[in-house]
Amino acid sequence: MYSHEKAVAELSSISTLLSACETDDQTRSLLEADISTVNDQINTFVEDESEIIQLRLAIRNILSTFLHLIHRERIKMLTESNLSIHEQDLRVYCGSIVDHYSSLLTTSGMSAYSLAEDHLINQKMQPGDIIICSESVYYRIKQRLERLRKFFNIHFKAIEELEADITSMQPKLVVVDTMGNDSAMRMTNIGALLDVIRENNAKEVSLIIDGTMLPNTTQLSPSDENMYYIESAGKYLQLHTASHNSGVLVSPRNSIPSLQASRRNLGSNPASDFAFHLDESPDAYKKRLTRTSNNAAQAAHYLNNELPPSKLSVVHPDLENHPDHLLAKKLKNMGGNLVLKAPPDISFSKLKAITNKIVSDAQISDIVLSNVSNFGGVEPRILCAGSAQNDFVPFIRLYVGDTSQEYTQRLANCIVDSVNS
């Protein structure tokens, strides 16, 4: 028999547990109001069956809400803990681990860049300061910098000019990428830039490096104090998840509190359940990156030998005619992409028709090849690009994917047959 004493005991237990539970003020107030209402019912309790049922139901509802609260807070605690632990592993994505650097997850590569830019502008720069930016950077980054011209002295420079201009112009901020997101696939010698910045007082010059196109190739040293490395972390499945758009920011450890606050204020923090998807070690990512890099080089050499230049020419750092070939040979990987460039007389619409034919012929040959606006993941992807790229030259980007050497060769054969037929 449900009694007055049992109702009081149950409600008292819930009240005690609630007082020890960490939760937001609104949830706590709602629960305390419910408990107060049931307390009033208990004080006027009579041994009537209908009232007993209502009272017991009211207490059960409070208990259910409280258990849901406990579960939610536990999930939040576990996610934040897992996320925090995993974020420290993300430093390896830039290519090295330096103790006084830490890392953050963001919702995208551009949000990672925005956090770094916002932090440096507000914390380290003054109006009129010089910013040098490589001409090869992602066009969205260039657009953001263009909007800052009224406040800063901004210069866009060719890759070959960067080292000399950093020495002569003494900028406060330098923005570069490891590989250009365009048809030329030019590579920046990050090691040489770091040496120049170190020689020119590293404490005064900040460097933002976008490693999206060519990740895991930046070697920081203990003397580097103002380097900010970003990536769009879905391109090579760095976090082993294709279900979430994400980015990585590696930055000096003393900047993390400010960056975390900006991440929260700008809405760039990952979804609350994101940590449960982070179930793969960085070593697995490195192996995947090596495979995709090797596959792209394999396909580039075959296509370069088999495709007539009058139809399509191949751009890839492992080819000897690439201007950064010697630099590429010194790196751990060359990325997972290659470019197919058409002669100048071929229009964007005609090149797009060639791309669509390649995809159609691949499907007939039972080869998975997606025609999508982004590269990344496991499966091969192809895109006719150029309308929104830096040089506005139409080209085909081929992401060869994380597949076997045999599958890569089948794909390359299919492309040659499709273009030549």
N, C-alpha and C positions, 0 to 999 in steps of 0.2 A: 504494500500500500504506500503510495507516494504521500509523504507527510510534510507538515510545515517545517519540521527540523531539517529534512532532507533538502527542501527547496532553499532554505537559508544556507546550508552547508555548500551546496553546488554553486550558488551565486557568489558566496564569499570566496570560494576557490578561484572562480573566474576573475573576480576583482583583483585578487592578490597576484595572479599570473599576468594580468593586463598591466598592472603597475610596474612589473619587472620587464615588460616587453618593449623593445625599441620600435616605435612606429611614428607616423606623422600625426600632427595635432588634430587634423580633421577626423581621421579614422578613430583616434582615441576618444574624441568628444562624442562621436556617434555611438560608440560602444558604451561609454559611461552613461549617456542619456537612456539607452535601452536598459541598462542595469538599474538605473534609478526608477524607471517605470515599473519594472518587475518587482523592485523592492516595495513600492507602494502597494502592488497587488498582494505581496506577502503579508504586509502589515494589516490588510483587511481580509486575510485568508479565512475562509470558512470551509468546513468539511462537506463541500458540495461537489458532486462528481464532475459536472461541467466546468466548474471553476478550476478543479484540480487538473483537468485535461488542458485547459487554456494556459494555466500557469506552467505546467510541464513543457508545453509546446513553446512558450515564450522563452524559457530558459534554454531549451534545445536550440532555438534559433540563434540566441546569443552565443552559445557554445560553438555552433557551426561557423558563425562569422569569425569568432576568435581563432578557431583552428585554421580557417582560410588565411587569416592574418599571419599566424605563425608560419604557415607554409610559404606565403609570399615573402616574408622577411627572410626566411631561411634561403629561398631561391636567390633573393637579391644578394645576400651575403656570400653565397657560393659563387654566383656569377661574377661579382666584383672581385672576389679573391682569385678565381681562375683567370679573369681578364688581367688582373694586376701581375700575376705570376707569368702568364704567357707574354705579356707586353715586354718583359725584360728579355725574352728570347728573340724578340724581333730585331734587336740590334745586328744580328748576324746577316740580315737581309741586305744591308748595305755593303757587306763584304768583310767586316771585321767587328770585333768587340773591344771597345775602350771603356774602362771602368767609369770614367766621369761622364759618359754618355748614357742616355736612357731612351726609351721608345714609347710611342703611343699609337693606338689604333684609332682610325677615323672612319667616316662613312664612305670616303672616296679619295682618290689621289688628289683631286683638286681641293678637297677640304683640308687635306694634309698641307698642301701648298699654302692655302689661305691662312691656316693657323700660323705657319712659319712667317709668312709675310706680315700678317697683322702684329705678331709679337715683335718682330724686328723694327717695324715702323714706329710702334708705340713705345718700345723700350730702349732702342739703341740708335735711332736716327733723328736728324733734325731737318727741317725744310731747307732745300737747296743742296743736300748731300748728293753725291754722285752714285748712280746705280748703273752697272754694266750688265747687259744681258746678251747671251748668245742668240744669234739670229735663228738658230735651229730649234729653240725651245718650243714646246707645245703651244699652239696658237692661242689657246685660252689664257695661258700665263702671259703671253705678249699683250693680249687685250687688257688684262688687269693692270699691267704696268703702264700701258698707254694712258690709262685714266689717271695715273699718278703724276703725269708730266707737269701739271700745274704746281706740284709741291716739290718735286725732285728733279735733278738733272740726269735724265735717263738717256743711255746710249745703247743701241743694238749693234753688236759687233760680230763679224765673221769669226769662225773658230780659230783661224790662223792669227787673228789680231788679239786674242784674249790675253795671252801672257804678257805681251809688251804693253798693252793698254792698262792692265792692272798695275804694272810698275810705274808707268808715267802719269796716270790719272788719279791714282790713290783713291779708289772708290770706297764707299762704306758698305756696299752690298754688291755681290756678284751672283747672277742667276744663270745656271747652265744645266744641260742635260748630258747624260752619258752617251746617248745616241739620238740623233734627230728623228722626230716623228714626221718624216717627209720622204720624198722619193730618193733623196741622195743618201740617206742613212749615214750621215757623217758622224764620227765619233769624237768626243772631247777627251783630251788627255788629262783626266782628273788628277792623276799623280803629279804631272808637271804643274798644273794650276795650284795644287796644294803647296808644292815647293815654293812657287812664286809668292803665294800669300804668306807662307811662313817667313820668308825672307823679308817681307814688307810689313812686319809687325802684325801677326795674326790676331792680336787683341783688338785691332781697329777694323779689320775687314771681316765681314760675315759672308758666308757662301751657302747658297741653296743649290742642292744637286737633285735633279729629277732623274731617278734611276729606272723609270718605268720601262723604257724600251730596251735597256741593257742593264739588268739588275745584278747585284752581288759582285761588283767589280771595284768598289771604292774602299781604299785602305786608309782609315784614319789612324792618327798616331796620338800618343798621350799629350803632345804639345798643342794639338788642335783644340781650340776653345769655342769657336763660333761657326761650326759647320752644321748645316741642317739638311738631312737627307730625306727625300720623300719618294714614295712609290704608289702607284695604283696597284693594290695588293691582290687583285683578282686576275691579273694578266697571266701569271704563271702558277696560279693556284697556290700562292705563297701560304695561305692559311687553310688550304685543303677544303675550301668550300666554294662552290659556284652559286650558292643560293643567296649570298650576301655581297653587295657592292662594298668595297672596303679600301682603306689606304693605310700606309705606314709612315710615321714621322719619327726619325731618329734625331735627337737633339741633345745639347748639353744638359746634364742632369739638373743644374740649377735653374734651368728655364722651364722645367716640367710643371711646377705648380701654376705658373702663369698660363702655360699652354693648356693645362687641364681645365682651368677656369674659362678660357676662351673656347675650348672645345664644348664645354657645357653650354655657354651662353650662345654660341653660334649653332647649336644643335648638331654638332659634328660627332658626338659620341655614339658608339655602336649601340644597336638594340640590346635590351637588357638580357636577352637569352643568347647573345652572340658567343659568349665564352664556351657554351656547350658544343659549339661547332669546331672549336680549336683543339682537335684531337690528333694532330700530327706534328712530329718534331721538325725543326728546321733542317735536319740532315736529309729527311725525305724530300723536302723542297729542293735542296741542292742537287740531289740525284735527278729529280725531274727536270730541273733547269739544264743540267748537263745533257740529258737525253734530247730535249727539244732543241738545244743549240746544235748538237751533232746532227740531228735530223735536218735542220735548216741548211747546214753546210753541205750535207750530202745532196739534198735536192738542188741547191744552188749550183753546185759543180755540174751535175747531170744536165740541168736545164740550160746552163751556159754553153755546154757543148752541143746540145741537140736543137736548140731554138735558133732559127735564123734571125740575126739582128734587124733585118728588114721588117720583121713582125714584132718581136719582143726581145729586149735585152735584159740581162739579169744584174741586179745590184745586191751585193752581199759582201761584208768585210773580209770573208775568207778568200775571195777572188783576188788575184794579184793586181787587177786593174782598179781596185778600190783604193782611193787616196789614203785611207787609214789602215791598209792591210797590215803593215808592220806593227802598228799599235795593237791591232786586234789579236795578232799572234801571241802577244805577251799576256793576254787576259785569260781568265779561267773559262769564260764562255763568250759567245758572240750574239746572244739573244736567239729567239726562236722564229724570227721573221726574215723574209727576203722580199725584194721588190722586183716586179716585172714592168719595165718601162717601154712604152710604145714610141715609135718615131714621131716627130713633131706634127706630121700631117694627119695623124689619127686623132679624132676628136674624143671628147669624154664619152659621148653617147655610143660611139663605135667601140671604144674600149670596154664600156659596160656590157655591150652585146657579146664581146669576146668572153668576158667574165661569166656571164649567164650561160654561155655555151659550155664552158669548162665545167661548171656546176652540173649542168644537165647531163653531160657525157660521163661525169663521175658517178652520178646516180645510176645510169645505165650499166656502168661497170661495177656496181655494188660497192662503191667507195664513198665513205661519209665525207662530205665537204660542204660546210655551211657557208652561205652567202650572207654575212652579217656585218654590222657596223663596228665591230670591235674584235680584237684578237684575244686569245687566252683560253684556258681550260685544257682539255685533253684532245678533243677532236680537231682536225684540220679546219681552218677557216680562210675564206678568201673575200676580198672586197675591192671594188673599183673605187679608188679614193682620189682626192686632189681638189675637189671643189671647195673644201674648207681648210686645206692644208697651207703650210707656210709659203710654198713656192707656186701654188695654184697650177702645178703641172699634173695632169691626170696620170695615175699609175695604178697598178694592181699590187696590193699587199697580200702576200701568202704567209699564213701562219701554219707551219707544217704539223705541229701538234706533238703530243707525247704518245707516239705510236712506235711500232717496231721498225727496224730498218727495211724489212720486206714490204711493209705497208707504205712506208715513205717512198720506196722505189715504185710501187704500183701507182701511187698518186702522181709522181713525177712523169711516169710513162703516159698516164692518162692526159696530163696537161699538154705534153708534147704532141700526142696524137690529135687532141682537140684543136690546138692552135694550127697545126699543119694541114688539117683536113678541110 
